[in-house]
Amino acid sequence: MRPDPKRLQMLAAIMEIESEFLEECIWHGALRLEDLPEDRGEFTPSQLARLRRIQRICRGLDIDVFAGCIIVDIVDRMDGLQRELERLRAIADDEPPD
């Protein structure tokens, strides 16, 4: 399902990004249509951060949105694994020795 062009342009203007870039992000799964605000509502901070990261990576590396989405997904997963590792280390450090 293709997003309404007027809605897409309005949302892109709110986010200060190109509507074509936003449409590509939706097409490649970086954002889901049902997760987008219906009107001039607020984007979640995580949505904005994710789109801005994808945009920076795509521009900086001169790659397409699909590749940018993959990179951001990998970095997000690595960050999550790093947090989990730190949490497990903290638990292990708190346990008394046998």
C-alpha positions as CSV (number, residue, x, y, z in Angstrom):
1,M,0.0,0.0,0.0
2,R,1.4,3.3,-1.0
3,P,1.1,6.3,1.4
4,D,-1.0,9.3,0.6
5,P,1.3,11.8,-1.1
6,K,-0.1,14.8,0.7
7,R,0.2,13.1,4.0
8,L,3.7,12.1,3.2
9,Q,4.7,15.6,2.2
10,M,3.2,17.0,5.4
11,L,5.1,14.4,7.6
12,A,8.3,15.1,5.7
13,A,7.9,18.8,6.3
14,I,7.4,18.2,10.0
15,M,10.6,16.1,10.1
16,E,12.4,18.4,7.8
17,I,13.4,15.7,5.4
18,E,12.5,15.0,1.7
19,S,9.2,13.2,1.1
20,E,10.9,10.9,-1.4
21,F,13.4,9.8,1.3
22,L,10.5,9.2,3.8
23,E,8.7,7.2,1.2
24,E,11.8,5.0,0.6
25,C,12.1,4.5,4.3
26,I,8.5,3.3,4.4
27,W,9.0,1.1,1.3
28,H,12.1,-0.6,2.8
29,G,10.6,-1.1,6.3
30,A,12.4,1.5,8.3
31,L,9.0,2.9,9.2
32,R,5.6,1.3,9.0
33,L,2.7,3.4,7.7
34,E,0.6,2.4,10.7
35,D,3.3,3.8,13.0
36,L,3.1,7.3,11.4
37,P,1.0,10.0,13.0
38,E,-2.3,10.6,11.3
39,D,-2.1,14.4,11.4
40,R,0.4,16.9,12.7
41,G,1.0,14.7,15.7
42,E,4.3,14.1,17.2
43,F,6.8,11.5,15.9
44,T,8.3,9.4,18.7
45,P,11.9,10.3,19.5
46,S,13.0,6.9,18.5
47,Q,11.3,7.3,15.1
48,L,13.0,10.6,14.5
49,A,16.4,9.3,15.7
50,R,16.1,6.3,13.4
51,L,15.2,8.3,10.3
52,R,17.9,10.8,11.0
53,R,20.5,8.1,11.4
54,I,19.5,6.4,8.2
55,Q,19.6,9.8,6.4
56,R,23.1,10.6,7.8
57,I,24.4,7.2,6.8
58,C,22.9,7.3,3.3
59,R,24.3,10.8,2.7
60,G,27.7,10.2,4.3
61,L,28.4,6.9,2.6
62,D,26.5,7.7,-0.6
63,I,24.3,4.6,-0.3
64,D,20.7,3.9,-0.9
65,V,18.0,3.8,1.8
66,F,17.8,-0.1,1.8
67,A,21.5,-0.3,2.6
68,G,21.2,2.5,5.2
69,C,18.3,0.6,6.9
70,I,20.4,-2.6,7.1
71,I,23.3,-0.7,8.7
72,V,21.1,1.0,11.2
73,D,19.4,-2.3,12.1
74,I,22.8,-3.9,12.6
75,V,24.1,-1.0,14.8
76,D,20.8,-1.1,16.8
77,R,21.2,-4.8,17.4
78,M,24.9,-4.3,18.4
79,D,23.9,-1.6,20.9
80,G,21.3,-3.8,22.4
81,L,23.7,-6.7,22.7
82,Q,26.3,-4.3,24.3
83,R,23.8,-3.2,26.9
84,E,22.8,-6.7,27.7
85,L,26.5,-7.7,28.1
86,E,27.1,-4.8,30.4
87,R,24.0,-5.8,32.4
88,L,25.2,-9.4,32.7
89,R,28.6,-8.2,33.8
90,A,27.2,-6.0,36.4
91,I,25.1,-8.9,37.8
92,A,28.2,-11.2,37.8
93,D,30.3,-8.5,39.6
94,D,27.6,-8.2,42.3
95,E,27.5,-12.0,43.0
96,P,29.7,-13.1,45.9
97,P,32.4,-15.6,45.1
98,D,31.7,-19.3,45.9
